[in-house]
Amino acid sequence: MRISPKNILYLLLLQVTLLVLSFISFKLRTVTDSLLLYLPLVMGIVFIHWFGPRILPVLFINGYTTLMIYGVKIFTPLMWFISIHEAAVAFTSWLLYAKLFPPKNTAGFADTSSYLRFVLMGMVVPVCVNSIFVYHYGTVKGDFDKIVLYWLSDFITILPLSTVLLHFVHFDKAKQTIRVRSIDVNRQTGVELIIVSALFVILSLLFPFDKYW
């Protein structure tokens, strides 16, 4: 990315957006006593597929400030390690889906194969990477049951939001513009959307998140 006032403004807007989402997630946690909607993890994946790894410093800064929002005052080596989890998750998603195992067309999901590739490479593996950081959370302390529930909560948050945004909204790097795709749902796409929605609802109802948070 060239250093220009416009690009600096874009980065500042992304930073402010992530900070706002971190604060909203914190407030949702205090209201619902749940980490089900940790929104910066979702948008970190979306932003890196839109703008590339140039936004990693923004994710590093947000990870640090998020810990401050959650009350961390002394940054030990462990806290510094935990603060990079958003960047690590996003980078893993971009590396696997966009660089190492890219589909023929990364703009949206051209077919079922590219969508399933994103679910596996762009979501499942990165969320597994996030579990390494979750293991060290003070509220988890290596409890395997809680690690699994955090994994599920992250997955069912990322699944519907990131796929919708990445499918319908595309950032044109050459023109530096955002393009929104028209909604044209054929029969196969409709069935796939119904299946994904049903999976999200089933996972939400199947696991007693309120019992653990």
Backbone bond lengths (Angstrom), bond angles and torsions (degrees), N, CA, C in turn:
res aa  C-N    CA-C-N  psi(-1)  N-CA   C-N-CA  omega(-1)  CA-C   N-CA-C  phi
1 M - - - 1.471 - - 1.520 109.59 -
2 R 1.338 116.30 129.14 1.446 119.82 177.61 1.529 109.48 -72.29
3 I 1.342 114.87 144.70 1.461 119.71 178.02 1.524 108.07 -80.69
4 S 1.294 115.69 111.09 1.459 121.75 179.55 1.523 107.83 -148.23
5 P 1.323 117.78 158.25 1.472 119.71 178.77 1.528 112.89 -54.55
6 K 1.344 116.36 -36.68 1.461 119.74 -179.43 1.517 111.17 -66.08
7 N 1.338 117.40 -45.03 1.462 120.81 -179.52 1.528 111.67 -68.12
8 I 1.330 116.07 -37.42 1.468 119.85 176.56 1.522 110.09 -63.16
9 L 1.336 116.07 -39.43 1.472 120.21 178.03 1.522 110.50 -63.87
10 Y 1.344 117.36 -41.36 1.463 121.03 177.88 1.531 110.50 -58.81
11 L 1.331 116.58 -46.33 1.462 120.65 -178.51 1.528 111.03 -64.17
12 L 1.324 116.21 -39.63 1.463 119.63 178.32 1.529 111.19 -64.78
13 L 1.344 115.94 -39.49 1.465 119.64 178.59 1.530 110.77 -65.50
14 L 1.335 116.42 -40.38 1.465 119.70 177.01 1.524 110.51 -63.07
15 Q 1.337 116.25 -41.67 1.458 120.39 -179.70 1.524 111.13 -62.65
16 V 1.327 115.77 -46.23 1.467 120.45 179.81 1.531 110.14 -63.24
17 T 1.333 116.90 -41.39 1.464 120.76 178.86 1.519 111.50 -59.42
18 L 1.321 117.04 -46.05 1.466 120.89 -179.65 1.524 111.42 -66.28
19 L 1.326 116.81 -38.89 1.470 119.59 178.67 1.526 110.84 -64.60
20 V 1.324 116.52 -40.64 1.473 120.83 177.63 1.527 110.34 -63.36
21 L 1.336 116.51 -43.23 1.462 120.46 178.96 1.526 111.29 -65.47
22 S 1.332 117.19 -36.50 1.465 120.47 176.57 1.522 110.57 -62.51
23 F 1.330 115.93 -42.81 1.464 120.36 -179.86 1.524 110.67 -67.31
24 I 1.343 116.61 -40.88 1.470 120.12 177.78 1.525 110.17 -62.75
25 S 1.335 117.01 -43.02 1.466 120.95 179.15 1.520 110.66 -61.98
26 F 1.326 116.17 -39.46 1.466 120.14 178.01 1.530 110.53 -63.49
27 K 1.316 117.18 -44.15 1.455 120.86 178.85 1.524 111.50 -65.42
28 L 1.342 116.86 -39.03 1.464 119.86 176.71 1.517 110.57 -62.67
29 R 1.326 116.35 -36.36 1.458 120.34 179.90 1.526 110.57 -66.59
30 T 1.326 117.04 -40.65 1.460 119.38 -179.01 1.522 111.59 -71.36
31 V 1.349 117.16 -26.60 1.464 121.04 -179.92 1.522 110.97 -82.94
32 T 1.349 116.16 -46.80 1.467 120.74 -174.52 1.519 113.34 -98.58
33 D 1.356 116.08 -8.07 1.469 121.18 -175.74 1.529 110.21 55.33
34 S 1.342 115.93 42.49 1.459 121.56 -177.30 1.518 110.45 -143.25
35 L 1.337 116.02 147.12 1.459 121.61 174.37 1.525 110.91 -103.16
36 L 1.328 116.19 20.73 1.449 120.41 -175.56 1.524 112.33 -60.87
37 L 1.325 117.17 -34.26 1.459 120.41 -177.14 1.525 110.32 -113.08
38 Y 1.328 116.34 74.79 1.463 118.88 172.42 1.523 106.78 -94.12
39 L 1.316 115.87 91.83 1.460 123.03 -167.73 1.531 114.92 -68.41
40 P 1.339 121.08 -34.03 1.475 119.17 179.40 1.524 113.59 -59.68
41 L 1.321 117.81 -29.36 1.464 119.96 177.98 1.529 110.10 -65.42
42 V 1.329 115.68 -38.79 1.471 120.83 177.79 1.526 110.63 -65.95
43 M 1.341 115.35 -51.92 1.458 119.40 -174.36 1.520 111.98 -71.22
44 G 1.317 117.84 -25.32 1.452 119.87 174.60 1.512 111.02 -61.40
45 I 1.329 116.43 -43.01 1.468 121.30 177.10 1.523 110.72 -65.96
46 V 1.325 116.69 -44.32 1.471 120.25 179.74 1.529 110.77 -63.19
47 F 1.321 117.28 -47.28 1.468 120.93 -177.32 1.522 112.20 -62.38
48 I 1.340 117.27 -40.15 1.462 118.21 -176.51 1.529 111.33 -71.29
49 H 1.337 117.25 -28.48 1.465 119.34 175.71 1.525 111.32 -78.62
50 W 1.313 117.10 -21.97 1.461 120.43 174.68 1.530 111.39 -81.77
51 F 1.324 115.80 -49.25 1.465 120.80 -168.56 1.526 114.68 -108.83
52 G 1.337 117.53 -10.02 1.456 120.01 -179.85 1.523 112.82 86.12
53 P 1.339 117.46 -178.05 1.467 121.91 -175.35 1.513 114.54 -68.53
54 R 1.326 117.67 -2.94 1.468 121.03 177.27 1.528 111.99 -60.66
55 I 1.351 116.50 -20.22 1.468 118.77 -177.74 1.524 112.22 -91.41
56 L 1.324 118.71 3.11 1.464 120.49 -179.45 1.531 113.08 -57.19
57 P 1.354 119.88 -42.20 1.474 118.19 176.18 1.522 113.31 -57.74
58 V 1.340 116.25 -35.49 1.462 120.53 177.50 1.529 110.22 -62.67
59 L 1.334 116.60 -40.82 1.465 120.70 179.58 1.523 111.43 -69.81
60 F 1.332 117.34 -36.06 1.466 120.60 175.94 1.525 110.47 -61.12
61 I 1.327 116.24 -47.15 1.465 120.92 -179.50 1.521 110.68 -63.03
62 N 1.330 116.13 -41.68 1.465 118.95 -179.54 1.524 111.89 -66.15
63 G 1.341 116.62 -37.96 1.460 119.09 177.18 1.511 112.04 -61.21
64 Y 1.315 116.51 -38.90 1.467 121.75 178.95 1.528 111.07 -67.55
65 T 1.345 116.36 -48.90 1.455 119.94 -177.99 1.531 112.05 -68.32
66 T 1.343 116.53 -30.75 1.459 119.68 178.07 1.527 110.86 -62.55
67 L 1.322 116.99 -41.68 1.463 119.97 177.50 1.524 110.74 -61.99
68 M 1.324 116.71 -35.68 1.463 119.60 176.36 1.518 110.87 -66.05
69 I 1.345 117.04 -39.56 1.462 121.01 176.85 1.523 110.83 -60.82
70 Y 1.346 116.12 -36.94 1.460 121.10 -179.49 1.528 112.73 -82.83
71 G 1.332 117.54 5.90 1.451 120.99 170.75 1.515 116.46 101.20
72 V 1.330 118.42 5.75 1.468 120.37 178.33 1.528 109.14 -74.83
73 K 1.325 116.96 125.89 1.461 121.49 -178.76 1.527 112.43 -113.38
74 I 1.330 116.22 -29.11 1.460 120.75 179.62 1.519 108.54 -113.69
75 F 1.312 115.67 120.26 1.466 120.18 -176.92 1.526 110.12 -96.19
76 T 1.320 113.64 95.37 1.456 121.11 174.00 1.532 108.24 -78.46
77 P 1.341 118.37 169.33 1.476 119.42 175.56 1.525 113.20 -53.48
78 L 1.344 116.93 -34.93 1.459 119.88 178.21 1.525 111.30 -65.77
79 M 1.342 116.42 -41.29 1.467 119.89 178.93 1.524 111.19 -65.79
80 W 1.319 117.49 -38.43 1.462 120.48 176.08 1.519 110.32 -63.21
81 F 1.322 115.87 -38.71 1.466 120.16 178.22 1.521 110.64 -63.42
82 I 1.342 116.97 -46.71 1.459 120.89 -179.35 1.530 111.22 -63.82
83 S 1.329 117.04 -32.35 1.466 120.71 -175.86 1.530 113.48 -65.31
84 I 1.331 118.02 -16.92 1.467 119.72 -178.27 1.524 112.50 -92.72
85 H 1.329 117.41 6.79 1.466 118.51 -172.03 1.534 112.59 -64.88
86 E 1.337 118.30 -37.19 1.465 119.87 179.48 1.528 110.62 -63.16
87 A 1.319 115.99 -45.00 1.465 120.46 179.46 1.526 110.78 -65.00
88 A 1.330 116.82 -40.30 1.468 120.65 -178.85 1.527 111.25 -65.03
89 V 1.318 116.86 -42.40 1.472 121.25 179.22 1.531 110.75 -64.45
90 A 1.332 116.08 -48.23 1.459 120.21 -179.07 1.534 111.23 -63.50
91 F 1.330 116.55 -44.17 1.466 119.86 -178.49 1.526 111.14 -63.98
92 T 1.334 117.06 -39.95 1.465 120.32 177.82 1.519 110.96 -61.93
93 S 1.336 116.47 -42.66 1.469 120.90 178.98 1.525 110.76 -61.54
94 W 1.319 116.85 -47.07 1.471 121.29 -179.23 1.525 111.09 -66.16
95 L 1.330 116.87 -43.74 1.465 120.75 -176.82 1.524 111.50 -62.24
96 L 1.330 116.60 -46.14 1.462 120.16 -176.11 1.524 112.26 -74.32
97 Y 1.338 116.64 -44.85 1.465 119.35 -173.27 1.529 112.83 -84.73
98 A 1.325 117.45 -40.80 1.466 119.87 -173.47 1.521 114.02 -93.24
99 K 1.353 117.88 -24.06 1.463 119.89 -174.36 1.528 113.25 -113.31
100 L 1.320 117.78 -54.89 1.460 119.92 -173.40 1.529 113.02 -80.31
101 F 1.340 116.94 -41.64 1.467 120.66 -177.72 1.531 110.51 -129.78
102 P 1.322 117.76 58.41 1.474 119.76 -174.83 1.522 112.30 -77.32
103 P 1.325 117.30 145.21 1.466 119.97 170.95 1.525 109.21 -74.97
104 K 1.322 117.13 172.53 1.459 120.47 -179.15 1.519 111.60 -63.67
105 N 1.323 116.51 -34.83 1.466 120.75 179.84 1.514 108.63 -129.75
106 T 1.347 116.70 110.96 1.465 120.29 -177.51 1.522 112.32 -88.58
107 A 1.330 117.80 -3.84 1.456 120.87 178.44 1.523 109.16 -81.00
108 G 1.323 116.34 103.50 1.457 119.90 -174.40 1.517 109.51 71.41
109 F 1.301 116.99 -161.42 1.461 121.64 178.40 1.524 107.41 -120.42
110 A 1.331 115.12 102.56 1.464 120.24 -172.92 1.520 112.52 -68.56
111 D 1.332 117.20 -28.89 1.459 120.20 -178.74 1.520 109.22 -152.60
112 T 1.318 115.94 177.81 1.458 120.92 -178.63 1.516 111.51 -62.62
113 S 1.341 116.41 -36.35 1.460 120.51 -179.12 1.527 111.87 -61.09
114 S 1.331 116.84 -45.32 1.466 119.99 -179.79 1.523 111.38 -67.33
115 Y 1.348 115.44 -34.73 1.474 118.87 178.01 1.522 110.75 -66.43
116 L 1.337 117.41 -46.70 1.462 120.52 179.23 1.524 111.07 -64.65
117 R 1.336 116.45 -34.44 1.460 120.48 176.81 1.526 110.24 -62.63
118 F 1.347 115.87 -40.97 1.467 119.31 178.79 1.528 111.04 -67.10
119 V 1.341 116.46 -42.27 1.461 119.52 179.62 1.530 110.60 -57.84
120 L 1.334 116.45 -43.43 1.463 120.54 -178.38 1.522 112.12 -75.72
121 M 1.333 116.57 -55.59 1.463 121.23 -174.18 1.531 113.22 -81.01
122 G 1.335 114.77 -34.72 1.455 118.93 -174.83 1.505 115.50 -92.27
123 M 1.362 117.10 -14.42 1.461 119.29 -178.94 1.528 113.28 -128.45
124 V 1.342 117.50 -55.10 1.466 120.24 -173.51 1.536 111.28 -60.83
125 V 1.339 116.69 -51.83 1.469 119.39 -179.21 1.535 111.87 -64.11
126 P 1.353 119.42 -46.96 1.465 118.86 177.26 1.526 114.16 -58.63
127 V 1.337 117.04 -38.24 1.467 119.08 178.12 1.526 110.23 -66.83
128 C 1.336 116.96 -33.74 1.468 119.96 174.12 1.526 110.51 -63.90
129 V 1.335 116.57 -39.00 1.465 120.55 175.89 1.526 110.29 -61.43
130 N 1.329 115.89 -40.28 1.466 119.75 179.10 1.525 111.92 -62.49
131 S 1.333 117.13 -28.06 1.464 120.55 179.27 1.525 111.85 -62.80
132 I 1.333 116.83 -26.70 1.466 120.11 176.09 1.520 109.90 -62.46
133 F 1.320 116.68 -39.25 1.465 121.08 178.91 1.526 110.62 -76.00
134 V 1.340 116.16 -39.31 1.465 120.75 179.55 1.524 110.73 -58.96
135 Y 1.328 117.69 -35.67 1.466 122.61 -179.86 1.527 111.31 -53.71
136 H 1.332 116.72 -30.72 1.457 121.33 -175.64 1.531 113.28 -96.22
137 Y 1.344 117.84 1.49 1.460 119.41 177.70 1.520 110.04 -61.29
138 G 1.333 115.56 144.06 1.453 119.67 179.93 1.512 113.27 -63.67
139 T 1.347 116.89 -30.43 1.471 120.47 179.92 1.524 112.39 -82.82
140 V 1.320 117.17 -10.08 1.468 120.91 -177.54 1.521 111.95 -102.35
141 K 1.336 116.45 -51.57 1.465 122.92 176.85 1.530 112.65 53.22
142 G 1.327 115.31 42.84 1.463 119.94 175.69 1.510 115.47 77.93
143 D 1.340 118.43 6.92 1.466 121.93 179.03 1.529 109.15 -67.97
144 F 1.324 117.51 113.99 1.467 121.57 -174.46 1.525 111.70 -63.18
145 D 1.326 118.04 -39.76 1.469 120.65 179.60 1.526 111.05 -59.29
146 K 1.334 116.45 -42.71 1.462 119.74 -179.90 1.527 111.35 -70.18
147 I 1.329 116.64 -35.50 1.469 119.81 177.14 1.522 110.34 -61.14
148 V 1.329 117.00 -43.12 1.469 121.43 178.97 1.525 110.55 -64.02
149 L 1.322 117.44 -41.13 1.458 120.44 -179.35 1.520 111.19 -69.06
150 Y 1.321 116.96 -37.31 1.470 119.60 174.65 1.523 109.89 -63.05
151 W 1.328 116.49 -40.45 1.465 120.46 178.46 1.525 110.17 -59.46
152 L 1.323 116.04 -46.54 1.460 120.62 -179.80 1.528 111.59 -64.75
153 S 1.341 116.14 -41.40 1.464 118.84 -179.50 1.517 110.98 -64.30
154 D 1.343 117.15 -41.13 1.463 120.03 177.61 1.527 110.91 -64.81
155 F 1.324 116.30 -42.81 1.466 120.34 -176.19 1.521 111.55 -64.75
156 I 1.328 117.27 -46.90 1.462 119.08 -176.51 1.529 111.68 -76.36
157 T 1.339 117.61 -10.80 1.459 120.21 170.94 1.521 110.06 -83.97
158 I 1.342 116.23 -44.53 1.460 121.17 -176.92 1.526 111.65 -71.35
159 L 1.335 117.03 -39.01 1.469 121.32 -173.11 1.525 113.91 -53.40
160 P 1.328 119.69 -58.04 1.470 117.82 -175.51 1.528 113.58 -74.52
161 L 1.336 117.07 -39.16 1.463 119.66 -173.57 1.524 112.69 -72.77
162 S 1.327 116.94 -47.28 1.471 119.30 -176.50 1.530 111.64 -69.51
163 T 1.334 117.21 -39.60 1.469 118.85 -178.38 1.528 111.32 -66.71
164 V 1.313 117.48 -38.71 1.468 120.05 178.19 1.524 110.74 -65.57
165 L 1.331 117.28 -47.00 1.463 120.58 -178.30 1.533 111.59 -64.85
166 L 1.333 116.77 -43.96 1.459 119.76 -177.67 1.525 112.40 -72.71
167 H 1.317 116.24 -26.32 1.473 118.69 179.07 1.518 111.49 -77.12
168 F 1.322 116.77 -43.36 1.456 119.86 -172.69 1.531 114.24 -95.75
169 V 1.325 117.41 -17.95 1.471 120.12 -177.91 1.524 109.07 -120.43
170 H 1.327 116.11 126.46 1.469 121.57 -177.86 1.515 109.90 -127.39
171 F 1.348 116.18 133.21 1.460 121.15 176.86 1.519 109.05 -97.70
172 D 1.320 116.19 119.59 1.462 122.57 178.90 1.526 108.04 -85.82
173 K 1.340 116.67 106.11 1.466 120.67 -176.17 1.524 112.04 -66.13
174 A 1.327 117.11 -32.55 1.463 120.01 -178.90 1.528 111.18 -69.17
175 K 1.330 116.42 -44.92 1.462 120.75 -178.10 1.528 113.22 -91.95
176 Q 1.361 115.92 -9.23 1.461 120.76 -178.73 1.526 111.17 57.54
177 T 1.321 115.23 42.48 1.459 120.40 179.72 1.524 110.16 -131.24
178 I 1.302 115.36 156.82 1.464 121.75 177.85 1.526 108.94 -103.62
179 R 1.323 115.57 129.41 1.459 120.96 -178.36 1.533 108.93 -118.06
180 V 1.323 116.27 132.17 1.460 122.04 179.57 1.519 108.51 -103.22
181 R 1.326 116.30 124.57 1.461 120.86 179.76 1.514 110.91 -74.87
182 S 1.306 115.89 145.05 1.460 120.05 175.18 1.523 109.59 -70.80
183 I 1.300 115.69 150.43 1.459 120.60 -179.08 1.525 109.00 -84.99
184 D 1.321 115.01 105.96 1.465 121.21 179.37 1.527 107.72 -127.85
185 V 1.307 115.60 92.58 1.459 121.39 -172.87 1.522 110.00 -99.87
186 N 1.344 115.93 110.15 1.460 118.82 174.85 1.524 109.23 -87.21
187 R 1.313 115.67 -176.19 1.464 119.52 -174.49 1.521 112.25 -63.10
188 Q 1.345 116.78 -45.24 1.466 120.08 -178.84 1.520 110.98 -64.24
189 T 1.337 116.42 -44.16 1.463 119.91 179.69 1.516 110.68 -63.28
190 G 1.329 116.40 -39.84 1.456 119.91 178.84 1.514 112.46 -61.67
191 V 1.333 115.89 -42.03 1.466 120.18 178.20 1.522 110.18 -63.70
192 E 1.333 116.92 -41.96 1.460 120.43 -179.91 1.524 111.24 -64.39
193 L 1.338 117.34 -40.45 1.465 120.81 177.94 1.525 111.19 -64.27
194 I 1.327 116.18 -39.16 1.470 119.97 178.29 1.527 110.61 -64.40
195 I 1.346 116.34 -42.31 1.465 120.36 -179.95 1.524 110.68 -63.30
196 V 1.336 116.52 -45.40 1.467 120.72 179.62 1.523 110.41 -62.68
197 S 1.329 117.21 -43.93 1.468 120.71 179.44 1.524 111.22 -63.02
198 A 1.336 116.00 -42.57 1.464 120.23 178.99 1.527 110.69 -63.43
199 L 1.342 116.54 -41.21 1.458 120.06 178.17 1.517 111.25 -61.24
200 F 1.320 116.23 -42.29 1.461 120.89 178.92 1.526 111.50 -61.68
201 V 1.319 116.51 -45.21 1.468 120.92 -179.31 1.530 110.73 -66.10
202 I 1.329 117.14 -42.96 1.473 121.08 -179.45 1.527 110.64 -62.23
203 L 1.325 116.70 -46.16 1.470 120.00 179.16 1.521 111.31 -63.07
204 S 1.339 116.44 -37.19 1.463 120.50 179.71 1.528 111.60 -65.28
205 L 1.342 116.25 -35.50 1.462 120.36 -176.36 1.526 112.89 -89.80
206 L 1.321 116.32 -23.59 1.453 120.42 -172.31 1.518 112.86 -75.69
207 F 1.339 116.64 -33.47 1.462 119.70 -174.17 1.532 110.48 -108.93
208 P 1.334 117.29 130.12 1.460 122.15 -176.18 1.534 112.52 -79.29
209 F 1.335 116.84 75.81 1.458 119.86 -176.99 1.528 111.92 -61.11
210 D 1.322 116.61 -35.66 1.450 119.48 -177.18 1.531 112.08 -65.04
211 K 1.310 117.45 -20.03 1.458 120.94 179.71 1.519 111.73 -73.71
212 Y 1.321 116.47 -24.55 1.461 120.62 -173.51 1.524 113.48 -107.53
213 W 1.369 118.16 -15.28 1.442 118.62 -179.27 1.526 109.97 -123.11
